[in-house]
Amino acid sequence: MRDSTPVREVDARRPYARLVRWVEPGWWRLSPVGLFFAATYFLISWSPSLLPRTWYYQGYISGLVAAAGYALGVLLGWLARHAAAALGLQVSVRPGAGRWLRLAAYAAATLAVVRITVANVRSQGRTAAYVHLSPPTPLDWASSIVLAILIALAFLVVARLLRRLTRRVAAAAGRVLPRAVATGVAVVLVATVTAWVSDNVVLERVMERFAATAARTNAQPPPGRAPPVSPLRSGSPASLEPWAGLGYQGQLFVTSAPSAAAISATTGRPAVEPIRVYAGLTDGRSVEDVADAVVRELVRTGAFDRTVLAVLTSTGTGWVDDWSVQSIEYLSDGDSAVASMQYSFVPSAMAVMTDRSTVRQAGKALFDRVYAAWLQVPQARRPKLVVGGESLGSYGGQAAFRDVSDMMARAQGGVWSGTPSFTDIAARLTAARDPGSLAIAPVLDNGRNFRFATSPADLAADYYGRPLGSWLFPRFVYAQHPSDPVVWWDPAILGAEPDWLREPRGRDVNPDVTWIPFVTFWQLTTDMAVGHDTPDGYGHRYGPELVPAWAAVLGRSPGGDYSRMLAGMRQTVYRSP
């Protein structure tokens, strides 16, 4: 006997029946125009950028831009259909001719896909060679394709669920409002709710998770590091700042200083023990409170009696580039004091995209307080006050100054490395560069006070090797690699080609790299995540290049065996995370 139960009643007993009824017929039907644009953007996403990407970052980019391409194609197709209908246009092709046209289109598309894919794979291999990294493997490419498809499908599902929800809301509103008004109300309402949920629920939860993880890492002491015993270090028994309160990066900072004997052995000159002070972002302290604590540590250790006093702004996690710190210490024969502080726990890449105000506040608070205390020292006894920072630390450190003149008036030199292009002072200097100089290596007043260096050779000559003029004090160096994505990342790249991509590429950048609207921004975004994977001298790794930069700023000679000094520093310098 056949079951006479209606089909809908049977379906209703299935767990997914409600979802199936909610989804409209043809829900998975895809737009040919949308697919064309999705495939085009997918292929473009494989084009080379500054650094070779891991398979998962490549998959993320490809999936994201393919979904965006599909959305663009659907929109253009919709506009074309409605424009044709409004104008009464109609295109028809005989069945036989239509088949041949489709075959020709498929053949041309296949040939183009193969050719572009081969070109992109080869070009990304050249990118890897430029920065001395291994190129992606065939398994990497295959994995990235699978991940890209999954990500694109996820975006498609979310978009169609939102479209279906909008239609439901419009239908409900249409009972009391005109159809056009109801549709507009539905679009605005769904868009507003989606934005609120994305920002206040999804993004906030993700940020809370990251912050919690970063806080746990910050609370753990670095392996193999014990509290310092020297009173010249924060976190020592004599310090006003407890060891546990310095945080993970602060503990690394105060325990990495070289001894006077190590400095003397490499320079061949008498040396003293350098001073390092640091304050952590403990519970209940504002950024200004932390800066005040740093000044108290400087006073306690006698830092204002040294010949060099350096204020270095840390990155988002509280990290300070130890190559910068030890360069100052070796070049000054240990007669130096270096001060820094913590203002956050989260990595710099996340802080750049979510909170740029705190680092600016911290950079200004720290320098202003140190500068005020420095002014209290009799002028004849004041140490040379220099500044510096890397990446987000460079961005925040320069926020202490109103403009270029203010920086030259209050600081007596500095080294900024890996400075983001949206940093106010750096952007102004780049815009005011001498005619004929490049955006990747600007020249100002023939190198009178400021020098941008893509390598140590640029400290004495411009990018083309032409000697610069006299270098007067105070001296400031901007170390920036053409292959450093942190330097060039800027949301403006979404829709505008930057100067550094209109000009000849840098010596460590693949000439195939070009600006692509929307795509280049996301390529640089993921490049930032692998910026530290390169050897020193490429990407976001400056390392030994900071030694000659600081030597020029301080007006000091490395002395002794320079290669032995670098070898000794490599044994003790800790690398950034």
C-alpha positions in Angstrom: 0.0 0.0 0.0 1.4 3.4 -1.0 2.0 6.1 1.6 -0.6 8.7 1.0 1.0 11.3 3.3 1.5 14.6 1.4 5.0 15.4 0.4 5.1 18.6 2.4 4.0 16.7 5.5 6.9 14.2 5.1 9.3 17.0 4.5 8.1 18.8 7.6 9.4 15.9 9.7 12.9 16.3 8.4 15.3 18.6 10.4 16.2 20.7 7.4 12.7 21.0 6.0 12.1 24.5 7.4 15.4 25.7 5.8 14.5 24.1 2.5 11.1 25.8 2.4 12.7 29.1 3.5 15.2 29.0 0.6 13.7 30.2 -2.7 13.7 28.0 -5.8 16.9 28.3 -7.9 18.7 29.4 -4.8 22.0 27.9 -6.0 21.6 29.1 -9.6 24.7 31.3 -10.5 24.9 34.3 -12.7 27.1 33.8 -15.8 28.2 37.4 -15.7 29.0 37.1 -12.0 31.0 33.9 -12.5 33.0 35.6 -15.3 34.0 38.5 -12.9 34.6 36.1 -10.0 37.0 34.0 -12.2 38.7 37.2 -13.4 39.2 38.5 -9.9 40.3 35.1 -8.7 43.1 34.9 -11.3 44.1 38.5 -10.6 44.4 37.7 -6.9 47.3 35.3 -7.8 49.3 38.2 -9.2 52.6 38.9 -7.3 52.9 41.4 -4.4 55.8 42.4 -2.2 56.3 39.0 -0.5 55.4 35.4 -1.4 52.2 34.4 0.4 51.4 31.3 2.4 48.7 29.0 1.0 46.1 30.0 3.6 46.7 33.8 3.0 46.5 33.2 -0.7 43.3 31.3 -0.2 41.8 34.0 1.9 42.6 36.7 -0.6 41.4 34.7 -3.6 38.1 33.8 -1.9 37.5 37.3 -0.8 38.2 39.0 -4.2 36.3 36.3 -6.1 33.2 36.9 -4.0 33.6 40.7 -4.6 34.0 40.0 -8.3 30.9 37.9 -8.4 28.9 40.6 -6.6 30.2 43.2 -9.1 29.3 41.0 -12.0 25.8 40.4 -10.7 25.3 44.1 -10.3 26.6 44.9 -13.8 24.4 42.2 -15.3 21.4 43.5 -13.5 22.0 47.1 -14.7 22.6 45.9 -18.3 19.3 43.9 -18.3 17.3 46.8 -17.0 19.0 49.3 -19.3 18.3 47.0 -22.3 14.7 46.6 -21.3 14.3 50.4 -20.8 15.7 51.0 -24.3 13.9 48.2 -25.9 17.1 46.5 -27.0 17.1 42.7 -27.8 20.0 40.6 -29.0 19.3 37.3 -30.7 21.7 34.7 -32.2 20.8 31.7 -34.4 21.1 28.4 -32.5 23.9 27.1 -34.7 25.9 30.3 -34.4 25.3 30.4 -30.7 26.8 27.0 -30.1 30.0 28.0 -32.0 30.2 31.3 -30.1 29.9 29.5 -26.8 32.6 27.0 -27.9 34.9 29.8 -29.0 34.3 31.6 -25.7 35.0 28.5 -23.6 38.2 27.8 -25.6 39.4 31.4 -25.3 38.6 31.4 -21.6 40.5 28.1 -21.0 43.5 29.4 -22.9 43.5 32.6 -20.9 43.1 30.9 -17.6 46.1 28.5 -18.3 48.3 31.4 -19.6 47.5 33.7 -16.7 47.9 30.9 -14.1 51.3 29.9 -15.4 52.4 33.6 -15.6 51.3 34.2 -12.0 53.0 31.0 -10.6 56.2 32.0 -12.3 56.0 35.6 -11.1 55.3 34.6 -7.5 58.4 32.4 -7.8 60.4 35.5 -8.9 59.0 37.5 -5.9 60.3 34.8 -3.5 63.7 34.9 -5.2 63.9 38.7 -4.7 63.5 38.4 -0.9 65.4 35.1 -0.7 62.5 32.9 0.3 61.2 29.6 -1.0 58.4 29.9 -3.7 55.0 28.3 -3.1 54.8 24.6 -4.0 52.1 22.9 -6.2 50.5 21.6 -3.0 50.3 25.2 -1.7 48.5 26.3 -4.9 46.1 23.4 -4.7 45.3 24.1 -1.0 44.8 27.8 -1.7 42.3 27.0 -4.5 40.2 24.7 -2.2 40.2 27.3 0.6 39.3 30.1 -1.8 36.3 28.2 -3.1 35.1 27.5 0.4 35.5 31.2 1.4 33.7 32.4 -1.7 30.9 30.0 -1.2 30.6 31.2 2.4 30.2 34.8 1.3 27.7 33.7 -1.4 25.6 31.9 1.2 25.6 34.8 3.6 24.7 37.3 0.8 21.8 35.1 -0.4 20.5 34.6 3.1 20.5 38.4 3.6 18.8 38.9 0.2 16.1 36.4 1.2 15.7 38.1 4.6 15.4 41.5 2.9 12.6 40.1 0.7 10.7 38.7 3.6 11.0 42.1 5.4 9.9 43.9 2.3 6.9 41.6 1.9 5.9 42.2 5.5 6.3 46.0 5.2 4.4 45.9 1.9 1.2 45.2 3.8 1.1 48.8 5.1 3.5 50.7 2.8 3.8 51.2 -1.0 6.0 48.6 -2.6 8.9 50.9 -3.5 8.9 52.4 0.0 8.7 48.9 1.6 11.7 47.7 -0.4 13.7 50.7 0.6 12.8 50.3 4.3 13.8 46.6 4.1 17.1 47.3 2.5 18.0 49.9 5.1 16.8 47.8 8.0 18.6 44.6 7.0 21.8 46.6 6.2 21.7 48.4 9.5 21.1 45.2 11.6 23.8 43.4 9.6 26.4 46.1 10.2 25.5 46.3 13.9 25.8 42.5 14.4 29.1 42.4 12.4 30.6 45.3 14.4 29.2 44.8 17.9 28.9 41.0 18.0 31.2 39.3 15.6 34.1 41.7 15.5 33.8 42.5 19.2 33.9 38.8 20.1 36.9 38.2 17.8 38.7 41.2 19.4 37.9 40.0 22.9 39.3 36.6 22.0 42.5 38.1 20.6 42.9 40.4 23.6 42.4 37.6 26.1 45.0 35.5 24.3 47.4 38.5 24.1 46.9 39.2 27.8 47.7 35.5 28.7 50.9 35.7 26.7 51.8 39.0 28.3 51.4 37.5 31.8 53.8 34.6 31.0 57.5 35.2 31.7 59.8 34.5 28.7 61.5 31.2 28.9 65.0 31.2 30.4 64.8 34.8 31.7 65.2 35.6 35.3 64.7 39.0 37.0 67.7 41.3 36.5 69.9 41.9 39.6 71.5 45.1 38.3 69.9 48.3 39.8 70.3 49.8 36.3 67.4 47.7 35.1 63.7 48.0 35.7 62.3 44.9 37.4 65.4 44.4 39.6 65.2 44.4 43.4 66.1 48.1 43.4 63.5 49.0 40.8 60.2 50.8 41.5 58.6 48.6 38.8 58.0 45.0 39.8 59.3 42.2 37.5 55.9 40.7 37.0 54.4 44.1 36.0 56.7 44.6 33.0 54.9 42.0 30.9 56.4 39.5 28.5 58.1 42.0 26.1 59.2 44.3 28.9 61.0 41.4 30.6 62.7 40.5 27.4 63.8 44.2 27.0 65.4 44.6 30.4 67.2 41.2 30.4 68.8 41.6 26.9 71.3 44.3 27.6 75.0 43.5 26.9 77.5 43.8 29.8 80.2 46.4 29.9 82.7 43.6 29.3 80.9 42.5 26.1 80.7 46.0 24.8 84.4 46.7 25.5 85.5 43.4 23.9 83.9 44.3 20.6 84.7 48.0 20.4 88.2 47.9 21.9 87.2 50.9 24.2 86.4 51.1 27.9 82.7 50.7 28.5 80.2 51.0 31.3 77.0 49.1 32.0 74.1 50.5 30.0 70.7 51.5 31.6 67.4 50.1 30.4 64.1 51.2 32.0 60.6 50.0 31.2 57.1 50.2 32.7 54.2 47.8 31.9 50.5 48.4 31.4 49.3 47.0 34.7 45.8 47.1 36.0 44.4 50.5 36.9 47.2 52.5 35.2 46.5 54.9 32.3 49.0 55.5 29.5 50.0 58.7 31.3 50.6 56.8 34.5 52.9 54.4 32.8 54.9 57.2 31.2 55.3 58.8 34.6 56.6 55.5 36.0 59.2 55.4 33.2 60.5 58.9 34.2 60.7 57.8 37.9 62.8 54.9 36.7 65.1 57.2 34.7 65.6 59.4 37.7 66.3 56.4 40.0 68.9 54.9 37.7 70.7 58.2 37.1 69.8 58.1 33.4 70.1 61.9 32.9 73.8 61.7 33.8 74.5 59.5 30.7 75.8 60.9 27.4 72.9 59.4 25.4 69.2 59.1 26.4 67.0 57.3 24.0 63.2 57.3 24.0 61.9 54.3 21.9 58.2 53.8 21.4 57.2 50.1 21.4 54.9 48.2 19.1 51.4 46.9 20.0 52.7 44.1 22.2 55.2 46.2 24.0 58.1 45.0 21.9 61.2 47.1 21.2 63.6 46.3 18.4 66.7 45.1 20.3 68.9 45.9 17.3 68.1 49.6 17.8 68.7 49.3 21.6 72.0 47.5 21.4 73.2 49.7 18.5 72.9 52.7 20.9 74.5 50.8 23.7 77.5 49.6 21.7 78.1 52.9 19.9 78.0 54.9 23.1 80.3 52.4 25.0 77.4 51.6 27.3 77.1 55.3 28.5 73.5 55.3 27.5 70.0 55.0 28.9 67.1 53.6 26.8 63.5 54.0 27.9 60.3 52.5 26.7 56.9 51.5 27.9 53.9 49.3 27.2 50.5 50.6 26.1 48.8 47.5 24.7 49.0 43.7 24.5 47.7 43.1 20.9 49.9 42.7 17.8 50.6 45.8 15.8 48.8 44.6 12.6 45.6 44.4 14.6 46.2 47.7 16.4 46.8 49.5 13.1 43.4 48.5 11.8 41.4 48.9 15.0 43.0 51.5 17.3 45.6 54.0 16.2 44.8 56.6 18.9 46.3 54.7 21.9 49.8 54.4 20.4 49.8 58.1 19.4 48.7 59.0 23.0 51.5 56.7 24.4 54.2 58.1 22.1 53.3 61.7 23.0 52.9 61.0 26.7 56.3 59.2 27.0 58.4 61.7 25.1 56.7 64.8 26.6 57.4 63.6 30.2 61.0 62.5 29.5 61.6 65.8 27.7 60.2 67.8 30.6 62.5 66.0 33.0 65.4 66.4 30.6 64.9 70.2 30.5 65.4 70.3 34.3 69.0 69.1 33.8 71.5 71.9 33.5 72.1 72.5 29.7 75.8 71.7 29.9 75.1 68.3 31.5 72.1 67.2 29.4 72.5 63.9 27.6 71.9 63.7 23.8 68.1 63.0 23.6 67.3 60.8 20.7 64.1 59.0 19.6 63.1 55.9 17.6 60.7 53.1 17.0 59.7 50.5 14.5 56.5 49.9 12.7 53.6 50.9 14.9 56.2 52.3 17.3 57.5 54.6 14.6 54.0 55.8 14.0 53.3 56.4 17.6 56.7 57.9 18.4 56.4 60.6 15.7 53.0 61.6 17.1 54.9 63.2 20.0 55.8 66.0 17.5 53.6 68.6 15.9 55.6 68.7 12.7 59.1 68.4 11.3 60.3 71.6 12.9 59.1 70.5 16.3 60.9 67.1 16.0 64.2 68.9 15.1 63.8 71.4 17.9 63.1 68.9 20.7 64.9 65.7 19.6 68.6 65.6 18.8 68.3 62.7 16.3 66.4 59.5 15.7 66.0 56.3 13.7 62.5 55.3 12.5 62.3 51.9 10.8 59.4 50.4 8.9 57.3 53.5 9.2 53.7 53.1 7.9 53.1 55.5 5.0 50.1 57.1 6.7 52.4 58.5 9.5 51.8 62.3 9.4 55.4 63.5 9.5 56.8 60.8 7.3 54.0 61.4 4.7 54.8 65.2 4.7 58.5 64.6 4.2 57.8 62.1 1.3 55.4 64.6 -0.3 58.1 67.4 -0.1 60.9 65.3 -1.6 63.3 66.8 -4.0 62.4 66.5 -7.7 63.6 63.3 -9.2 63.8 61.4 -6.0 61.6 58.3 -5.5 58.8 57.7 -3.1 60.6 54.6 -1.8 63.8 56.7 -1.1 62.9 60.4 -0.8 65.7 63.0 -0.7 65.0 66.3 1.1 67.3 69.3 0.9 70.0 67.0 -0.6 70.1 65.0 2.7 70.6 68.0 5.0 69.0 66.5 8.1 66.7 63.7 7.0 67.7 60.6 5.1 65.5 57.8 3.9 67.5 54.6 3.6 66.4 51.4 1.7 69.9 50.0 2.6 72.9 51.4 4.5 74.3 52.7 1.2 71.5 55.3 1.1 72.9 57.0 4.1 75.6 58.5 1.9 74.0 58.6 -1.5 70.6 58.7 -3.1 68.9 55.6 -4.5 70.8 55.9 -7.8 74.2 56.2 -6.0 74.6 60.0 -6.4 76.4 61.5 -3.4 74.3 63.6 -1.0 75.3 66.9 0.5 76.5 67.7 4.0 74.6 65.9 6.7 74.1 68.3 9.6 72.9 67.6 13.1 70.3 66.8 14.3 70.2 63.7 12.0 67.1 61.6 11.4 67.1 58.3 9.5 64.0 56.6 8.0 64.9 53.0 7.3 62.4 51.4 4.9 62.6 48.5 2.5 60.8 48.7 -0.8 59.6 45.1 0.0 58.2 46.0 3.5 54.4 45.8 3.3 54.1 47.6 6.7 55.6 50.7 5.1 53.2 50.8 2.1 50.0 49.5 3.6 47.3 52.2 3.4 43.5 52.0 2.9 43.8 54.6 0.2 45.3 52.0 -2.0 41.9 50.4 -2.3 41.0 53.0 -5.0 44.1 55.0 -5.8 47.4 54.0 -7.2 50.3 55.1 -4.9 53.4 56.9 -6.1 55.7 53.9 -5.2 53.8 51.8 -7.8 53.9 54.5 -10.5 57.7 54.6 -10.2 60.4 52.0 -10.9 60.2 49.2 -8.4 62.7 48.9 -5.6 65.7 46.6 -5.9 64.1 44.0 -3.7 60.6 44.1 -5.4 59.5 42.0 -8.4 59.0 44.4 -11.4 55.8 42.5 -12.2 54.1 44.0 -9.1 51.4 46.4 -10.2 48.5 48.2 -8.7 45.1 46.5 -9.0 42.1 48.3 -7.5 40.8 46.6 -4.4 43.1 43.6 -4.8 46.5 45.3 -4.0 45.2 46.5 -0.7 44.3 42.9 0.4 47.5 41.5 -0.9 49.5 44.0 1.2 47.3 43.2 4.2 48.2 39.6 4.1 51.8 40.5 3.2 52.1 42.3 6.6 51.4 39.0 8.3 54.5 37.4 6.7 56.7 40.5 6.8 58.9 39.1 9.5 59.5 35.8 7.7 62.2 37.3 5.4 65.9 37.4 6.1 67.4 40.6 7.6 67.5 43.3 4.9 64.1 42.4 3.3 60.5 42.8 4.2 60.0 44.0 7.8 63.5 42.9 9.0 66.0 45.7 9.5 68.3 44.2 12.1 72.0 45.0 11.4 71.1 47.9 9.1 70.2 49.8 12.2 73.8 49.8 13.5 75.2 52.2 10.8 71.9 54.2 11.0 72.4 54.9 14.7 76.2 55.4 14.2 75.3 58.3 11.8 72.7 59.8 14.0 74.9 59.7 17.1 78.0 60.7 15.2 79.9 57.7 16.5 82.2 55.2 14.9 81.5 51.5 15.6 85.2 51.1 16.4 87.1 47.9 16.8 86.2 44.9 14.7 82.8 45.9 13.2 82.1 42.4 11.9 82.9 40.9 15.3 80.5 43.5 16.9 77.7 42.4 14.6 78.5 38.7 15.3 78.3 39.4 19.0 75.0 41.3 18.7 73.5 38.5 16.7 74.1 36.1 19.6 72.2 38.3 22.1 69.6 40.3 20.1 66.1 38.8 20.4 64.0 38.9 17.2 60.6 40.4 17.0 57.6 37.9 17.2 
